[in-house]
Amino acid sequence: MNENHLTSLIDQMTLDEKIAQLMQLATPFYKGASNEGQITGPMASMGISEEVIRSSGSVLGASGAKEIINIQKTHLSENRLGIPLLFMSDIIHGYKTIFPVPLAIGCSWDLESAEKSAEIAAKEAAVSGVHVTFAPMVDLVRDPRWGRVMESTGEDPFLNSQFAEAFVHGFQGEKLETDHDRVAACVKHFAAYGAPEGGRDYNTVDMSERQLREYYLPAYKAALDVGCEMVMTAFNTVDGIPASGNKKLMRDLLRDEWNFDGVLISDWGAVKELIPHGVAEDTQEAAKKAITAGVDIEMMTPCYVHHLVDLVKEGQVNEALIDEAVLRILQLKQKLGLFENPYRGANEEREREIVLSDSHRQTARDLASKSCVLLRNESVLPLNADQKVALIGPFADNGDILGAWSWLGSKDDAIKLSDAFSTRIDSGQLSIAKGCDIETGSNEQIDEALRTAENADVIVLALGEHSDMSGEAGCLADIRLPEAQLNLITALKKLGKPMISVLFNGRPLDLHGVIEHTDAVLEAWYPGTEGGAAIVDLLYGDTNPSGRLTMSFPYSVGQVPVYYNNYNTGRPKDAPDAQERYVSQYLDIPNEPLFPFGFGLSYTTFSYSDITLSADTIKPGQPLSISVSVTNTGNVAGEEVVQLYIRDVAGEVVRPLKELKGFKKIMVAPGETKQVTFELTEEQLRYHHSDLSFESDPGAFVAYVGSNSKDGTARQFELIK
Ligand code: BGC
């Protein structure tokens, strides 16, 4: 079907049919769904007619070839014009083979593996009938109280943009029309959902347009520049207007400035939420505002189907807006090849072969081991195969390691730490106790843990948050581990044995109570289906930790938001002329986070030498090469993430103390030296000025090369224009 066919199809549609294409409903509304008719809660009061369902355009949350084929078949037999449904689902970090949560994937600094994980997620989803995934989520995050930081790759606009591209490539491949192992991607949540005040989900976002453009927008743009098919709006306000009714964001920026011509979908219920936000009096006004501002598909509220017909008839909404939205939706259906084959990749037999296959699990295991970050190691890791291990803690024998947004993954398929240890060492060497529950504990549990650890050489503590303590609406004001777990650590410490903490959680934590009492800390995040196996690989040194933080770990929650690319202030604490008191500081805690962006240990050490610049000036069209020699000074092979930051010494507006401009993850053998070279261009020195122009300024710059955002060797250069 070509463009003319699509236009003539639209010509044949009634206004009601067109508007129904703009409605997205969940599976219970559809005949053939496994939960058909289970319309409860707010869904029950939506007042959706049979006619709307018959003509609707897309379905949310269906999964499995059988279900999707069933729904599509019935739909096609009832839809007057035979227009197939689009099936959209949240396939965030895996379909059934669950990869580490995106924040963990970010910490791998491994774009190729990230892309591979999205490719596998797409393959499993596509064979199960899904056409579109609501991913990648690329919201920049600085506040670990916000539960959704686990869905993002972190606090840096450059790194997030690189991952956004990798994920989109992985999901979509080169050609969706013929490659039915891929799905269309939907970048979200447009825009700035990652900056809710106080870290409380759905809360107000208010920032300058300069800040928005500089930090928050680049990753969405990067996803779109590599062809991401869809965009999802955000729940929050941006400069006083909810994103889902925000014309400036959607029409002016996304459509006109960025030329995005794909489908724009609201987040769940976000059109109707214009009412509680206080910018619409009723559902009619909400519908009018959302369609005018540019939302094509309304997810899970019925404002469009209830009111757009009247709004068009009354001349309040131009029918051309509706036609445009319908055309974009039909174009996506066409791009996915649905007019030729409405079932696309869905195939029950192949689904059984592909989903959760050994090779997918192996990739998940590799990525999980690259994503864990070793935060502390007082020579207790790697473990030695002869040691007797006491594995203690609420995550010792717990499959809740998949993290939020893994609704199709099963804990029963997950490799728990207890499983992986039992495979690695003899049963006589391993003793296991829970020690406490995640949020509560008892003296009996502690006594049992003490008895379990009595004869052990080393204690491995498996601690963390249960997976619904992060994710959507999973916000916390206190980001320490629950007290019961801290008490367990204190009790076991009395035994005087080496203790290693392995942490399962979806956000940077305040690690006081853990870090000072245990000899090693491995941040495992939610590592996914193969988590236990990957962690045991790391603990025994079969693989060497190579993850590096992409979100700062605060010293305490009082510092939040704390991030590496902050401004200097007029009274920086470390200035040579700083006064003792009147500087920018806390009186009770340091300014620095406990662990900075880019930080992570290895079982080997790396030294940096010969940092050289190809010139001491950079000019437009004349890039600067910055090279460094990295030597593995330890005894085992290891991967290092070599990081390049710059500082613009004096800008037209204040500039961050450091900005990541390049990174390379390299494997270095013991004793080996590798040279790494970065090319820095004048374009990379551009930034948004006070009038929002995007340009660079001549003058002094500093380049820092090192292993994290704090430690780096500085070299000066000058931009000449
Ligand atoms: C979330 C989105 C998600 C959507 C559909 C919303 O609550 O904010 O990220 O894609 O639900 O499940």
Boltz pocket constraint, residues with backbone or C-beta under 6 A from the ligand:
constraints:
  - pocket:
      binder: B
      contacts: [[A, 90], [A, 134], [A, 188], [A, 267], [A, 268], [A, 472]]
      max_distance: 6.0
